[in-house]
Amino acid sequence: MPHTHPQDELVPVIKGICYLGEGTKFDATKLKGYPAGSFILIPAGVPHFVAVKDGTVIVEVNGNGKFHTDYVER
């Protein structure tokens, strides 16, 4: 589900492939795969969505201060 955060989000991918897309509506054609060892930086306020296509994916979501998620209305 598309969402934003009020601060930058840094997401290291620990295991598997994390798929990320940008936009206010989920669109599988916009997904880009980030394999283990990648660091994803999502700037504050950028609408984005994630997907797992297969297997196990482990990521670590990092932000500064009070971190929360604001979902984009449908």
N, C-alpha and C positions, 0 to 999 in steps of 0.2 A: 504494500500500500504506500503510495507516495507520501512523503513527509519532509519536514525541515527541522533544523535545530537552531537555537539562538546563538550558537558559537561554532567555531570550526570543529570538525570531527576528524580525528586521525584514527584510521582503522588498519592495523597490521593484520595480514592474513596469515594465520598460523598453519592451517591444514586445509587442503582441498582447493577449490576454485570458487571465489565469491563473485557473483555477477552483479554489477551496479549499472543503473541507468539514471539519467537526469530527465526531469519533466514533471508536470502536474498530473499526468495520467500514466498508468502502467503501460509500457509498450515494449514487448519482448525484443523488437528489432533494435532498440536502443541499448540493450544490455552489452556490457563489455566485461570479459572475464579477467579476474585478477588472481593469479595462482599464489600458492604458499610462498612467502618471502616478500610479497608485495606490500607496499604501504599506500593506502588510499587516503587522500586528503579531500574532504568535502567542505567547501567554504560555508560559513554561516549563512542561513537563509536560502540555500540552494535546494529546490525540491528534488528529491531523489527516491529511488526504490531499489530494493535488492531481491535477488533470487538465488536459489540453489538448484542446479539442474540435476546433479546426481552425487551420490556419496555423502560423506560427512564433511562439513565445513566448520572450521573453528576460527573466529575472529576475536579481536579485543577492541572494544569501542572506547575511545579516549576523548575527553573534552575537558575544558577548564571551567571550574566553578559549578554552579547548579546546572546540571545537564538534563534537558527534557526533550521530548519529541512532540511536535505539533503536526497532526495529520492534515493533509490537504483534503478539503471537502469535495465530495463527488459531485 
